[in-house]
Amino acid sequence: MSNDTAKHHELLRALKAAQGKQDGSFETAVAQAFEHIFEHLDRLNSHVSAGGPKGEDRPLTPDESPTLR
């Protein structure tokens, strides 16, 4: 199992275990899951070409859909 898959299973186990508890553990598990999601998004964004010097989106090509951004 890859490290990332193991991390996903760990996060899901923590969410399921904390469900319904009133001790703040569910909120912690959700925050940890979102942190991991943001790590994924950062990795995905690092593969996207940069737009301009101010970080704006690059212009769309004529056959490119804006919904795929």
Residue pairs with C-beta under 8 A, 6 or more apart in sequence:
1 9
7 36
8 36
11 29
11 32
11 33
11 36
14 25
14 29
14 32
14 33
15 26
15 29
15 30
15 33
17 25
17 29
18 25
18 26
18 28
18 29
19 26
20 26
49 58
50 58
51 57
51 58
51 59
52 58
57 69
60 66
